Amino acid sequence: MLIIGKDTNGVYPGNNWYSLHGGFIIDGFTDFQTWANTKSKEKYNNNIAGCNIDPLFANAGHTTLTDPALIYLYNNYKPVSSSALYKGGLDLKTLFGIDNGSKTLNETAAGAKGIGASY
């Protein structure tokens, strides 16, 4: 999720708001839970549905991929198997009728409750 400038009325339940450079800062808020509760941007059924945790990327910040045809081999930003991102999200199909396509960027099976980078 990339927000540039002022956000007005978007709602984003079930995402991970993490920065490789540490910290959380959106619209002057430096605490994820305070932002989520104040702005209701990351809530579903009145509960915070997202998180602000280290996704445990396999090799973030390091890549030599230059051929887009080889994107299925790109694993640097794939979380390690113990990452909470694989099962910590919302089931988009059940809740909103949104099909996640059942495959990740790397053409592996996508779980029903994966968050962002786990796809």
NUTORFI-361454 format. One record per atom (N, C-alpha, C): x, y, z; atom name. Coordinates in Angstrom, 3 decimals. Layout:
% NUTORFI-361454
X,Y,Z,CA
...
This chain:
% NUTORFI-361454
0.848,-1.160,0.000,N
0.000,0.000,0.000,CA
0.898,1.227,0.000,C
0.699,2.110,-0.936,N
1.482,3.335,-1.039,CA
0.532,4.510,-0.994,C
0.757,5.381,-0.045,N
-0.064,6.589,0.050,CA
0.859,7.777,-0.157,C
0.564,8.575,-1.159,N
1.341,9.777,-1.431,CA
0.381,10.952,-1.301,C
0.720,11.874,-0.448,N
-0.154,13.017,-0.233,CA
-1.248,12.693,0.767,C
-2.271,13.493,0.773,N
-3.375,13.334,1.724,CA
-4.342,12.245,1.258,C
-4.666,11.344,2.166,N
-5.681,10.334,1.900,CA
-6.999,10.884,2.415,C
-8.073,10.635,1.689,N
-9.345,11.224,2.089,CA
-10.320,10.212,2.664,C
-10.722,9.210,1.892,N
-11.781,8.346,2.397,CA
-11.590,6.863,2.088,C
-10.390,6.434,1.796,N
-10.146,5.012,1.550,CA
-10.203,4.210,2.840,C
-10.571,2.956,2.715,N
-10.592,2.039,3.850,CA
-9.770,0.823,3.446,C
-8.912,0.341,4.336,N
-7.956,-0.696,3.961,CA
-7.882,-1.826,4.982,C
-8.902,-2.598,5.188,N
-8.826,-3.629,6.225,CA
-7.933,-4.805,5.831,C
-7.107,-5.245,6.770,N
-6.326,-6.462,6.594,CA
-4.968,-6.315,5.949,C
-4.305,-5.198,6.124,N
-2.977,-4.986,5.544,CA
-1.906,-4.931,6.628,C
-0.671,-5.048,6.185,N
0.461,-4.868,7.084,CA
1.141,-3.557,6.717,C
1.241,-2.654,7.662,N
1.814,-1.330,7.465,CA
3.217,-1.326,8.049,C
4.158,-1.781,7.266,N
5.537,-1.949,7.739,CA
6.484,-1.173,6.836,C
7.513,-0.608,7.415,N
8.534,0.105,6.663,CA
9.877,-0.569,6.891,C
10.610,-0.808,5.819,N
11.945,-1.388,5.954,CA
12.862,-0.482,6.762,C
12.519,0.792,6.795,N
13.340,1.765,7.522,CA
12.840,1.998,8.941,C
11.872,1.202,9.361,N
11.371,1.282,10.735,CA
10.379,2.406,10.942,C
9.592,2.209,11.950,N
8.636,3.246,12.321,CA
7.361,3.223,11.506,C
6.361,3.874,12.027,N
5.070,4.035,11.374,CA
4.772,5.520,11.369,C
4.455,6.058,10.222,N
4.050,7.460,10.166,CA
3.124,7.681,8.977,C
1.893,8.016,9.282,N
0.898,8.370,8.268,CA
0.062,9.511,8.835,C
-0.047,10.564,8.057,N
-0.881,11.703,8.452,CA
-0.533,12.251,9.832,C
0.736,12.186,10.197,N
1.165,12.685,11.495,CA
1.067,11.677,12.627,C
0.466,10.523,12.386,N
0.380,9.472,13.405,CA
1.646,8.621,13.363,C
2.198,8.351,14.524,N
3.398,7.507,14.600,CA
3.118,6.183,15.313,C
1.866,5.951,15.631,N
1.474,4.699,16.275,CA
0.350,4.069,15.443,C
0.572,2.852,14.983,N
-0.389,2.177,14.116,CA
-1.765,2.038,14.754,C
-1.824,1.558,15.991,N
-3.122,1.333,16.635,CA
-3.887,2.635,16.835,C
-3.189,3.695,17.193,N
-3.842,5.004,17.359,CA
-4.407,5.470,16.023,C
-3.613,5.355,14.957,N
-4.072,5.735,13.617,CA
-5.295,4.911,13.204,C
-5.207,3.587,13.381,N
-6.306,2.698,12.973,CA
-7.589,3.023,13.743,C
-7.478,3.248,15.023,N
-8.666,3.555,15.831,CA
-9.212,4.953,15.556,C
-8.330,5.911,15.348,N
-8.757,7.290,15.116,CA
-9.359,7.470,13.729,C
-8.712,6.905,12.723,N
-9.128,7.105,11.336,CA
-10.053,6.001,10.808,C
-10.161,4.896,11.523,N
-10.982,3.742,11.087,CA
-10.619,3.257,9.691,C
-9.352,3.372,9.325,N
-8.897,2.959,7.991,CA
-8.568,1.472,7.931,C
-8.284,0.875,9.029,N
-7.779,-0.497,9.069,CA
-8.650,-1.341,9.987,C
-9.967,-1.081,9.902,N
-10.888,-1.784,10.802,CA
-11.922,-2.578,10.014,C
-12.328,-3.681,10.604,N
-13.399,-4.498,10.051,CA
-14.239,-4.981,11.222,C
-15.542,-4.779,11.161,N
-16.452,-5.117,12.273,CA
-15.995,-4.493,13.588,C
-15.557,-3.250,13.509,N
-15.128,-2.477,14.680,CA
-13.840,-2.974,15.338,C
-13.120,-3.874,14.703,N
-11.847,-4.372,15.226,CA
-10.733,-4.009,14.266,C
-9.540,-3.782,14.801,N
-8.388,-3.550,13.939,CA
-8.108,-4.840,13.187,C
-8.101,-4.761,11.869,N
-7.934,-5.948,11.033,CA
-6.532,-6.064,10.455,C
-5.747,-5.019,10.554,N
-4.402,-5.026,9.998,CA
-3.351,-5.083,11.081,C
-2.120,-4.857,10.663,N
-1.017,-4.938,11.622,CA
0.137,-4.041,11.183,C
1.104,-3.925,12.048,N
2.334,-3.178,11.799,CA
3.462,-4.033,12.371,C
3.787,-5.113,11.641,N
4.791,-6.072,12.111,CA
5.845,-6.316,11.042,C
6.991,-6.794,11.463,N
8.041,-7.182,10.525,CA
7.533,-8.373,9.721,C
7.447,-8.267,8.395,N
6.924,-9.359,7.583,CA
7.890,-10.537,7.440,C
9.114,-10.343,7.889,N
10.149,-11.377,7.786,CA
10.445,-11.735,6.334,C
10.735,-10.708,5.532,N
11.096,-10.937,4.139,CA
12.363,-11.776,4.055,C
12.447,-12.602,3.033,N
13.574,-13.518,2.867,CA
14.899,-12.779,2.657,C
14.897,-11.726,1.833,N
16.156,-11.053,1.511,CA
15.876,-9.623,1.031,C
15.155,-8.876,1.827,N
14.738,-7.524,1.441,CA
15.925,-6.618,1.145,C
15.756,-5.795,0.127,N
16.771,-4.803,-0.208,CA
17.872,-5.312,-1.117,C
17.802,-6.557,-1.502,N
18.849,-7.146,-2.343,CA
18.214,-7.871,-3.525,C
18.485,-7.380,-4.721,N
17.968,-8.063,-5.905,CA
18.882,-7.828,-7.095,C
18.889,-8.789,-7.961,N
19.626,-8.660,-9.220,CA
18.703,-8.961,-10.396,C
17.415,-9.116,-10.135,N
16.444,-9.424,-11.172,CA
16.342,-8.264,-12.160,C
16.536,-8.545,-13.428,N
16.421,-7.507,-14.456,CA
15.494,-7.921,-15.595,C
15.089,-9.176,-15.633,N
14.220,-9.678,-16.692,CA
12.814,-9.922,-16.139,C
11.822,-9.141,-16.552,N
10.475,-9.311,-16.014,CA
9.882,-10.695,-16.282,C
10.371,-11.391,-17.279,N
9.878,-12.742,-17.562,CA
10.263,-13.727,-16.455,C
11.208,-13.338,-15.619,N
11.669,-14.210,-14.537,CA
11.074,-13.826,-13.181,C
10.027,-13.012,-13.190,N
9.430,-12.540,-11.934,CA
9.015,-13.694,-11.023,C
8.635,-14.813,-11.595,N
8.222,-15.965,-10.782,CA
9.369,-16.510,-9.937,C
10.603,-16.144,-10.265,N
11.765,-16.572,-9.485,CA
12.131,-15.580,-8.381,C
11.467,-14.438,-8.374,N
11.804,-13.364,-7.438,CA
11.258,-13.662,-6.047,C
12.136,-13.988,-5.137,N
11.732,-14.377,-3.784,CA
12.261,-13.465,-2.689,C
12.983,-12.423,-3.030,N
13.603,-11.580,-2.006,CA
12.604,-10.945,-1.046,C
11.435,-10.593,-1.549,N
10.420,-9.983,-0.694,CA
9.310,-10.961,-0.327,C
9.587,-12.221,-0.489,N
8.650,-13.242,-0.041,CA
8.946,-13.494,1.439,C
7.933,-13.440,2.283,N
8.179,-13.696,3.707,CA
8.596,-15.149,3.946,C
9.411,-15.360,4.975,N
9.792,-16.718,5.349,CA
8.544,-17.449,5.836,C
8.586,-18.756,5.870,N
7.389,-19.564,6.156,CA
6.768,-19.297,7.523,C
7.531,-18.778,8.465,N
6.988,-18.514,9.806,CA
6.314,-17.145,9.929,C
6.289,-16.368,8.852,N
5.698,-15.030,8.896,CA
4.197,-15.082,9.162,C
3.738,-14.179,10.007,N
2.307,-14.062,10.328,CA
1.490,-13.606,9.121,C
2.146,-13.107,8.074,N
1.421,-12.620,6.910,CA
0.691,-13.732,6.152,C
1.114,-14.953,6.322,N
0.485,-16.045,5.575,CA
-0.923,-16.385,6.057,C
-1.221,-16.146,7.307,N
-2.534,-16.535,7.828,CA
-3.212,-15.444,8.646,C
-2.637,-14.254,8.667,N
-3.161,-13.208,9.533,CA
-4.124,-12.236,8.898,C
-4.466,-12.440,7.639,N
-5.326,-11.482,6.954,CA
-6.786,-11.852,6.961,C
-7.539,-11.140,6.165,N
-8.971,-11.392,6.021,CA
-9.204,-12.316,4.834,C
-10.193,-13.168,4.930,N
-10.579,-14.028,3.817,CA
-11.423,-13.177,2.866,C
-10.790,-12.619,1.855,N
-11.447,-11.676,0.949,CA
-12.609,-12.299,0.184,C
-12.492,-13.557,-0.163,N
-13.559,-14.251,-0.904,CA
-14.810,-14.387,-0.041,C
-14.623,-14.871,1.180,N
-15.759,-15.080,2.080,CA
-16.401,-13.762,2.507,C
-15.585,-12.784,2.848,N
-16.100,-11.525,3.392,CA
-16.609,-10.542,2.343,C
-15.906,-10.475,1.188,N
-16.220,-9.435,0.213,CA
-16.484,-9.957,-1.198,C
-16.369,-11.275,-1.394,N
-16.562,-11.844,-2.724,CA
-15.415,-11.556,-3.672,C
-14.236,-11.213,-3.124,N
-13.069,-10.894,-3.950,CA
-12.192,-12.133,-4.064,C
-11.961,-12.572,-5.296,N
-11.116,-13.739,-5.543,CA
-9.663,-13.283,-5.587,C
-8.804,-13.900,-4.795,N
-7.393,-13.498,-4.762,CA
-6.594,-14.104,-5.912,C
-7.235,-14.859,-6.773,N
-6.547,-15.420,-7.920,CA
-5.870,-16.748,-7.634,C
-5.790,-17.119,-6.389,N
-5.233,-18.380,-5.888,CA
-3.761,-18.614,-6.179,C
-3.075,-17.619,-6.753,N
-1.630,-17.751,-6.991,CA
-0.909,-16.489,-6.544,C
0.318,-16.680,-6.081,N
1.153,-15.554,-5.672,CA
1.885,-14.992,-6.886,C
2.633,-13.934,-6.670,N
3.482,-13.357,-7.699,CA
4.431,-14.418,-8.265,C
4.849,-15.333,-7.406,N
5.793,-16.385,-7.800,CA
5.087,-17.625,-8.351,C
3.790,-17.523,-8.589,N
2.979,-18.597,-9.145,CA
2.855,-19.810,-8.223,C
2.961,-19.573,-6.923,N
2.705,-20.626,-5.947,CA
1.300,-20.429,-5.402,C
0.785,-21.417,-4.705,N
-0.575,-21.333,-4.170,CA
-0.699,-20.204,-3.157,C
-1.766,-19.411,-3.277,N
-2.022,-18.317,-2.345,CA
-3.082,-18.761,-1.342,C
-2.781,-18.579,-0.068,N
-3.739,-18.927,0.976,CA
-4.901,-17.941,1.017,C
-5.989,-18.358,1.618,N
-7.186,-17.509,1.673,CA
-7.011,-16.295,2.562,C
-6.125,-16.370,3.560,N
-5.978,-15.268,4.520,CA
-4.598,-14.624,4.495,C
-3.937,-14.656,3.366,N
-2.613,-14.036,3.254,CA
-2.703,-12.524,3.220,C
-1.630,-11.875,3.651,N
-1.561,-10.401,3.637,CA
-0.459,-9.980,2.668,C
-0.787,-9.066,1.788,N
0.169,-8.396,0.916,CA
1.305,-9.229,0.358,C
2.473,-9.073,0.937,N
3.685,-9.678,0.399,CA
3.658,-11.197,0.395,C
2.770,-11.793,1.156,N
2.716,-13.254,1.127,CA
2.131,-13.738,-0.190,C
1.640,-12.785,-1.002,N
1.146,-13.124,-2.331,CA
2.210,-12.834,-3.347,C
